[in-house]
Amino acid sequence: MTAGYTPFPSTSSRDDDENEWWLKREISLIQNLLKAEGETSKQEIGERLGQKYWGPLRFRNALKAGCERGAFRKVGGNRYAPAE
């Protein structure tokens, strides 16, 4: 093994751009559901949007990022609501 070798693929700005595109899409899906349905539990959001097919941690990361970006808000426990 040479110095600096890693078995993991390197990332590029293209990967970052693609990840950001998918994150925005996932946030938008959650945001649209909450606008249509109102306050909803994390479990119900996940079931309605098929989060088990999103990939590892994507749903959790989208919920966190959506709250941080003001797309929607956490209202206690595991419940989310549209942004005010």
Buried (B, 14 or more C-beta within 10 A) or exposed (E): EEEEEEEEEEEEEEEEEEEEEBBBEBBEBBBBBBEEEEBBEBEBBBEBBEBEEBEEEBBEBBBEBBBEEEBBBBEEEBBBBBEE
